[in-house]
Every structure is written in structure tokens, then in C-alpha cells.
Amino acid sequence: MLVTEDRFQQHIHVFRGIAIILIVCAHTVPSLDWSGYPTLGKFINALAVESSIFFFFIAGYLFQHLSVRFTFKRYLKQKLKTVIAPYLLLSIPAIIVFTFLTHRIGMWPWFYDLPIWGQIGLFLLTGKHLAPLWFVPTITLFYLVAPLFLFIDRRFNWGYLLILPLLVLSASIGRGGQLGPLNMALYLLPFYMLGMVFCHYKTKALELVNRWWPLLALVALAGLVATILDWPAPPYWQVPMKASLALLITWLLSRHYRVFGTRLDYVAEVSFGIFFIHAYFISAIKVLTVYVVTGQIYTGEGAEVIPGNPLVFSIYVLTVLGLSVAVIWLAKRLFKENSRMVIGA
């Protein structure tokens, strides 16, 4: 059965579960030594890296889907409770570690010359204190301009024509830059708008993907091969690859989401919470494995002490997911209706 009607979008719910699993995979791959399986390591990394793009596509899709009930004040209030509040709370351990106990690798050369309050402020503004947390300062920029997105969707549909040139721009500039969340927001903007336009014209969009899926699959495959083989950038091949995959996955799930049953429902439901906390468990496993294997204290480098192979990788990912889900389940039991303000789920 094809999902097109305006009801709960179960296929997008399943997509959210798949996206968070891919994100955990992306952050797990660098923790293992893939010298024994170099091609497999590159394949998994190429497929999973930058899967946060899917989160932005889904966010845009759901923003448009729910926009009929949109009021800016209520929208910001809800995001303050369910995104900003848990972000601030769950940032505390990482900020304590990287301001009082040790230095965060990869920060600007002048960063630790700042006073403590300046370090904390920049950590919170950029999300650099914990790898996945850049997402929150970046998505917050999208929250703040939500009325502009709504204007494009309701009154200026021609604005959606910007998606293609914005994708070209993203493929040209990549996701890095000195402006942190601003660079990331510009890079991810076309994916958010792609989700919006897909939802706005969902019946037509599904028909188009159904017609052109071989071409989209070819583009995705080309991007995957280019990433595995380290073709020169720009262009940044993750852009056409993930854009094509977002369309293909949405189309496929609209037809076949029932294959998953309810297996991914809880993971999808608490996906934002998993996004918030899974990096803590990856860091803890790194500290433990480095100490057990080498007898050394992990300092932020040289975590690849366990050989990477399909079995070890699967166990690693399932462990991180299992611990994350268990903590979220416990938090939901303890804090009940306030759990989203504490842990984002």
C-alpha cells in the first residue's frame, strides 16, 4: 500500500529509526581498526557518514506535514523544552571534562586562551564539546526562521526551485567552515527544503521517484563509489548520494514499511534521545578498550585498538544502541512526562 494520505507518516517514522542507526554506525566506524578489512571499513563509512542529512530531510518533511497547526510562539516553546533544555543538560558532563579536566582535540588554537566562561559559551554555541551535538545549534537556526519556511511553503512555492542550486552549492563548499553552525546550516538547507517539498507534493513526488528511481540509484551508487575511492573534492560526493538516497528510501518505505512491523518503532520514537547520548557510550567504550588492550589512558587519539570486522562492528553498534535505549527507557520511567526536557525523548 502506498502512503500518501495525510495521517501519521509511519514510513517516515521507520526512516527516522533507520537514520539514527546509521548515525550510530557512522560514529562507531572510526573506533575500530579496519586494516584487516579496509574496503569494508570504507564502504560502511561511506554509507553511514553524514547520515544526519537524513535527519534534516525528515525534519523538513515533518515540519511541512505538521505546519497546518503551526504557531511560532508555541513552536519555539516546544523546541525550547524538547531540544534546547536537554541539550544544555546533557552537555554538562562533556563541558566539565573539556574545560576543567582536559583539552578537546581539534579546537581552535586560541580556544583555551579564553576564560572558562568563554570556552563554555563557544562550546554551547557550536556543539563542539561532543561530536554529534553540532546538530542542535545548527537545527536551532532552522527553528528561528521557521516563518520563512512556512511563507515559502504556503505563498511562494517557487522558492522550492532554490533547492537545486543550493544542492550544487553544498556539493561545492562541503560541510566545514570557520562559522560552525552557520556553515552547517547552509550546507544542510537544501536537504531540509527537499523534505518539505517532498511532503508538500507527496503524491507527485512519489510518482516522480517511481519513474526516475534507476537514475537516482545510479547517482547514489556513483556517490558511494566516489567516497570509497576518495575521489577529489569538490564536489563533495555525499551531497548527491544522500539526496538521492533520501528520496529513494522515502519512496521504498512508503511501499514496504510494513516489512519492519513494529521493530523500529521504539528506536524511532526515542531517536532524538539516542542522538543526544550515544556519543557518551562510544567515548566510554573507547576509554575501556584502550585501557584493557594497551594499559594506557585514552587521551583522544589512538582509539582503534580492536580489529574491525562485521561481527565486532555489529556488536559495537548494538551495544551503543542498547545502552542508549536502556538509559532513555529508565529516564522516561523516572521523569515520565518531563523526560523529553531531560533527555530529549
KAFENHU-V440161 format. One record per residue. RES is the residue in one letter. SS is DSSP state (~ for helix, > for strand, _ for the rest). Layout:
res=RES ss=SS
res=RES ss=SS
This chain:
res=M ss=_
res=L ss=_
res=V ss=_
res=T ss=_
res=E ss=_
res=D ss=_
res=R ss=_
res=F ss=_
res=Q ss=_
res=Q ss=~
res=H ss=~
res=I ss=~
res=H ss=~
res=V ss=~
res=F ss=~
res=R ss=~
res=G ss=~
res=I ss=~
res=A ss=~
res=I ss=~
res=I ss=~
res=L ss=~
res=I ss=~
res=V ss=~
res=C ss=~
res=A ss=~
res=H ss=~
res=T ss=~
res=V ss=~
res=P ss=_
res=S ss=_
res=L ss=_
res=D ss=>
res=W ss=_
res=S ss=~
res=G ss=~
res=Y ss=~
res=P ss=~
res=T ss=~
res=L ss=~
res=G ss=~
res=K ss=~
res=F ss=~
res=I ss=~
res=N ss=~
res=A ss=~
res=L ss=~
res=A ss=~
res=V ss=_
res=E ss=_
res=S ss=_
res=S ss=~
res=I ss=~
res=F ss=~
res=F ss=~
res=F ss=~
res=F ss=~
res=I ss=~
res=A ss=~
res=G ss=~
res=Y ss=~
res=L ss=~
res=F ss=~
res=Q ss=~
res=H ss=~
res=L ss=_
res=S ss=~
res=V ss=~
res=R ss=~
res=F ss=_
res=T ss=_
res=F ss=~
res=K ss=~
res=R ss=~
res=Y ss=~
res=L ss=~
res=K ss=~
res=Q ss=~
res=K ss=~
res=L ss=~
res=K ss=~
res=T ss=~
res=V ss=~
res=I ss=~
res=A ss=~
res=P ss=~
res=Y ss=~
res=L ss=~
res=L ss=~
res=L ss=~
res=S ss=~
res=I ss=~
res=P ss=~
res=A ss=~
res=I ss=~
res=I ss=~
res=V ss=~
res=F ss=~
res=T ss=~
res=F ss=~
res=L ss=~
res=T ss=_
res=H ss=_
res=R ss=_
res=I ss=_
res=G ss=_
res=M ss=_
res=W ss=_
res=P ss=_
res=W ss=_
res=F ss=~
res=Y ss=~
res=D ss=~
res=L ss=_
res=P ss=_
res=I ss=~
res=W ss=~
res=G ss=~
res=Q ss=~
res=I ss=~
res=G ss=~
res=L ss=~
res=F ss=~
res=L ss=~
res=L ss=~
res=T ss=~
res=G ss=_
res=K ss=_
res=H ss=_
res=L ss=_
res=A ss=~
res=P ss=~
res=L ss=~
res=W ss=~
res=F ss=~
res=V ss=~
res=P ss=~
res=T ss=~
res=I ss=~
res=T ss=~
res=L ss=~
res=F ss=~
res=Y ss=~
res=L ss=~
res=V ss=_
res=A ss=~
res=P ss=~
res=L ss=~
res=F ss=~
res=L ss=~
res=F ss=~
res=I ss=~
res=D ss=~
res=R ss=~
res=R ss=~
res=F ss=_
res=N ss=~
res=W ss=~
res=G ss=~
res=Y ss=~
res=L ss=~
res=L ss=~
res=I ss=~
res=L ss=~
res=P ss=~
res=L ss=~
res=L ss=~
res=V ss=~
res=L ss=~
res=S ss=~
res=A ss=~
res=S ss=~
res=I ss=~
res=G ss=_
res=R ss=_
res=G ss=_
res=G ss=_
res=Q ss=_
res=L ss=_
res=G ss=_
res=P ss=~
res=L ss=~
res=N ss=~
res=M ss=~
res=A ss=~
res=L ss=~
res=Y ss=~
res=L ss=~
res=L ss=~
res=P ss=~
res=F ss=~
res=Y ss=~
res=M ss=~
res=L ss=~
res=G ss=~
res=M ss=~
res=V ss=~
res=F ss=~
res=C ss=~
res=H ss=~
res=Y ss=_
res=K ss=~
res=T ss=~
res=K ss=~
res=A ss=~
res=L ss=~
res=E ss=~
res=L ss=~
res=V ss=~
res=N ss=~
res=R ss=~
res=W ss=~
res=W ss=~
res=P ss=~
res=L ss=~
res=L ss=~
res=A ss=~
res=L ss=~
res=V ss=~
res=A ss=~
res=L ss=~
res=A ss=~
res=G ss=~
res=L ss=~
res=V ss=~
res=A ss=~
res=T ss=~
res=I ss=~
res=L ss=_
res=D ss=_
res=W ss=_
res=P ss=_
res=A ss=_
res=P ss=_
res=P ss=_
res=Y ss=_
res=W ss=_
res=Q ss=~
res=V ss=~
res=P ss=~
res=M ss=~
res=K ss=~
res=A ss=~
res=S ss=~
res=L ss=~
res=A ss=~
res=L ss=~
res=L ss=~
res=I ss=~
res=T ss=~
res=W ss=~
res=L ss=~
res=L ss=~
res=S ss=~
res=R ss=~
res=H ss=~
res=Y ss=~
res=R ss=~
res=V ss=~
res=F ss=~
res=G ss=_
res=T ss=_
res=R ss=_
res=L ss=_
res=D ss=~
res=Y ss=~
res=V ss=~
res=A ss=~
res=E ss=~
res=V ss=_
res=S ss=~
res=F ss=~
res=G ss=~
res=I ss=~
res=F ss=~
res=F ss=~
res=I ss=~
res=H ss=~
res=A ss=~
res=Y ss=~
res=F ss=~
res=I ss=~
res=S ss=~
res=A ss=~
res=I ss=~
res=K ss=~
res=V ss=~
res=L ss=~
res=T ss=~
res=V ss=~
res=Y ss=~
res=V ss=~
res=V ss=~
res=T ss=~
res=G ss=_
res=Q ss=_
res=I ss=_
res=Y ss=_
res=T ss=_
res=G ss=_
res=E ss=_
res=G ss=_
res=A ss=_
res=E ss=_
res=V ss=_
res=I ss=_
res=P ss=>
res=G ss=_
res=N ss=_
res=P ss=~
res=L ss=~
res=V ss=~
res=F ss=~
res=S ss=~
res=I ss=~
res=Y ss=~
res=V ss=~
res=L ss=~
res=T ss=~
res=V ss=~
res=L ss=~
res=G ss=~
res=L ss=~
res=S ss=~
res=V ss=~
res=A ss=~
res=V ss=~
res=I ss=~
res=W ss=~
res=L ss=~
res=A ss=~
res=K ss=~
res=R ss=~
res=L ss=~
res=F ss=~
res=K ss=~
res=E ss=~
res=N ss=~
res=S ss=~
res=R ss=~
res=M ss=~
res=V ss=~
res=I ss=~
res=G ss=_
res=A ss=_
